[in-house]
Structures are given as C-alpha cells and as structure tokens.
Amino acid sequence: MRRADRLRLGSAVAGLSVTLLVLAALRVLWGAYQVTPADFVRILSGQTIAGASFIVLEEKLPRAVAAMLAGAALGASGALYRRTLRNPLASPDILGVTTGAAAAVVAWLAATAAQMGGGSDLARSAAALVGALAAGAAVFLAARSIGGERFIVAGIAVGAAGQAIVAGTMLSLSQHDLQAATVWLAGSLNGVTWGRIALLAAATALLLPAAGLLHRALAPVDLGLPTATALGARPRRTGAAALIVGAGLAAAATAAVGPLAFVALLAGPAAQFLTGGRPSLTCSALAGAAMVVLADLLAAETTALLFDGARLPTGVLTGAAGAPLMLWMLLRQGRERGGRA
C-alpha cells in the first residue's frame, strides 16, 4: 500500500472513530432527558443520582452500546459479503440471511410464548444463528457457485420465503406477543437488555478478528478468481468461511436488536468513499456503527417532535434512508455495465 493510501486509510479510521464517539455521547447525554457529562461520570463511577442513574444505565447507555455493536457487526458482515461475491449489492439483508435469522427468532418466540417470561437471550441468539446459516446455505445451494448474479436472485427468493415464514408464524402469536414481535421486526432498540448486549459483545469479539483475517485473505480476489488462484490464494474455501462468519455477525446483530435494513449494504460503500475506493473492513464496521447510532438518536429523540411523541423504531429510519440509496446503486451499476458494453 502506498504511503498516500495508508494516510487516507488512517484518516478515514480516525475520522469515523471520532464521529462514532461524538454520536454515542450525544445519544447518552442529549435528548428529552439530558444528562451532564459530570453526572454521567459520577453515575459510571457508582454514584446514584435520583432518576438520572436509571435512565442512563437502563435506557440511554444500553441503546448506545447495542447500536454501536450491532452496527459494527452488520458493517463488517456487509464488507465480507461484498468482497467475497464481488458485487456491490451483496449483503446479508439483500441475500436473505438477515430475513432467515428473523424468521427463526419469530418461530422461537412462537414456540416459547407459553413460557413464563419467554425463553433466554442465549436461545434467541442460537435461533438467529441457525436461521441465518440455513438461509445462507439455501442461497449457496441455489446459486451453486461463488460469485455472479445468481447469488442476488437466489437471495431475493430466500428472503421472500423467510418473509412468508414470518407472516405465517405471527398469525399464531397472541396480541401481546404479536405487538412485541412487530416492533422487534421493525428493528427496534427499545427494551434491549444488558444480557443481549453481553451476547452481542461476545459474538463480535469472537467473529470480528476472524472477519478481518478473512477479509484480508480475500484481497487477491479483487483481481479475479484465476489471478487469485495463481497467487496461491484459496478463494473458494476462504470465501465460504467468510460467508459463514458474515452470517454469524448478521445473526448476532439481528438477535439483539432486530433486522436493521440496509446497514450492511450501505456501510461498505460509505467507507470506500472515505478511503478512496479501497475496501476496509475496519472502516465498514465503524461506518455501520455510526449509521445505527445516528439512526437511533434520530428515531428516539427527533421523531418524537415530528410525530406527536411517537418514537419510530430505528430500522424504520435505516430502511427509509437505505431504499433510495439502493435504487441509486442499481442505476449506477446499470450505467457502468452499459458503458462497458
């Protein structure tokens, strides 16, 4: 890597890190109930401040931490899928992996609805992982080879099947469970617990280093499969491992906060814009984290002023922002192919 590229990459990492810290601080300190930095430090040190301690430790801080972890996991997952499949539209949400995780969690909710207090967070995470891996395997078998447009088409088909499972399963839920499942499916950080955050943190701590190694090992694939093979790389085996790790990251984020639309798809392009087109899993993870924290900040605080106190789920904002950007990416991809033709 040239010195200029290293400097730009380092600047992008530093800028995204500072942006993420500022957004996280705003998420905790700013809002309808504001907390001063001094009070926040006292609360973290163990002091109890009437009202403020509960709001910070049980509502604001958990949401900020969950948003950062979930966004980082989705951003890294999208970067792995994008580099493995060599397609700008390749991401776990477009390929149905996130939908598979959501379908498995909804089925788990239906199975545990009769239990007092429901099932455990660990069981929820396990269900999401099984659903994500099953969806990924279905896409892989349908496409039959790594790369190419068939992955996108197969992913859309698997995603549609997952949506059908979700819709059918939700009909069996009680009114209370149906309402909770509906909010969760919209991608909501409401009621996120420290237990879910601990599981998400453990998953990201385990999978992010593996994702970084696999992302770096797949660098020769950018030159094409024949060239990568000639250079001694094993793109098919490494790509299969990357897809599994990416599915695990997406499943962990989905189990904790629900499916957040388009974060995995858009984090990579946003990071590449800052790095001058160079793929970076670190920047993709930071960009995804910043996106989710910003979306949660706007959903929890700003939209309450616009919708008479109603707070939109975070996934509604990521979906609303991601849909037109995805259409723009499709149009841009079509123009590039037309130009090459």
Secondary structure, 3 states (H helix, E strand, C coil): CCHHHHHHHHHHHHHHHHHHHHHHHHHHHCCCCCCCHHHHHHHHCCCCCCCHHHHHHHHHHHHHHHHHHHHHHHHHHHHHHHHHHCCCCCCCCCCCHHHHHHHHHHHHHHHCCCCCCCCCHHHHHHHHHHHHHHHHHHHHHHHCCCCCCHHHHHHHHHHHHHHHHHHHHHCCCCHHHHHHHHHHHCCCCCCCCHHHHHHHHHHHHHHHHHHHHHHHHCHHHHHCHHHHHHCCCCHHHHHHHHHHHHHHHHHHHHHHHCCCCCHHHHHHHHHHHHHCCCCCHHHHHHHHHHHHHHHHHHHHHHHHHHCCCCCCCHHHHHHHHHHHHHHHHHHHHHHHHHHHC
